[in-house]
Amino acid sequence: MIYALIAIGFVMITKSSNVFNIAQGHFVMLGGYLGYTFLVITGFPLWLSILCMIGVAAIMGLIIERLLLRPLIGQPIISIIMMTIALATIIEGMATLIVGGTI
């Protein structure tokens, strides 16, 4: 079920923007960390954790789209792909800094 949702996310983004988003997998990782944080660390109930995850993910998605991806409309496709690679690297680096290199 989770793999199907991830695949649907890949297809929706690729079909709507004609760009394969390299950072999509990193967003899934970020969602997992958010879920763990809200459910285990803060002790929220499951329904509240899911609502918080959706809220934080929506806000982050809006910020990333408005500040990083929207200015690239009309640019060569390689610049958009490079931005998604950079975004993936930034998300991975931030997750490593916050969570740690080993679990």
N, C-alpha and C positions, 0 to 999 in steps of 0.2 A: 504494500500500500504506500509506504513512504517513497519507494523508488518510483512508483507511478506518479506521485505528486511532483517529485523532482523532475521527472521526464516531461510532465505537462508544463512545468515552469520553463524548461529549456525550449520547448516547442512554441509556447506563447510568445516568449521574447524574440526568438529567432524569426517567427512568421510576422510579427508586428513591426520589427525594426530591420529585418534583413541582415542582422549582425548576430553572430554567435557570441554570446556573452561569456567570456572566460571566467568572470568573477561569480557566476551563478552558483557554483559549488561552494564557494567561500561564504556566500550569503546563507546557504543551508547550514554550514558549520556555525555561523554566527547565530542562527536561529536555535540550534542545539545548545549553544552556550547560554543564550538568553533563557531558554526553557529550564536549564539546570539552575541558573541563578535565581529565577523567580520561584521555582518549585522547591528546591532543596535548601539553598542558602537563606533566602528570605522567609521560607516556610509558608508561602501563599497557598491557598487551595488550588486544585487543578484548574477550575474554571477561571479563577482570577489570574493565574499564571498564563493561561492561553490568551486572555484579553490583553494582558500587559505585553506579551510577546508580539501580538498583532499590532498593538499601538506603537511600540518601539520600532518594529520592522517597517511599518508604514511611514513613520516620520523619517527614519534613516533613508528609506527608498526615495522619498520625496526630495530630501536634501541632496542626495547623490545625483538624482536625475536633473534637478534644477541647476546645481552648481557645476557638475562635471560633464554630464552627457548632453544636455540640451544645447550648450554653446557649440557643440561639434556638429550640429545639423548642417548639412550641405558640404561638410568637409570630406576629404577622401576616406574611403572605408578603412584604410590601414590606420589612420589616426584614431578612429573609434575603437578598433580592435586593440591598439596599443594602450588606449585609456582603460579598457577593461582589464588588460593584463596588469597595468599599474595599480588599478583598484584592487585586484586580487592580491597583489603583493602587499599592499598597504593593510588590507584586512587581515591577512595572515600574520604580518608582523605585529599588528596591534593585539591580535589574539594571543600570540606567543608572549608578548610583554605582559599582558594582563593575567593570563592563566598560567604561564610558565612553559618552558620547553619540554618538560617531561610530566607525564600524568601518573 
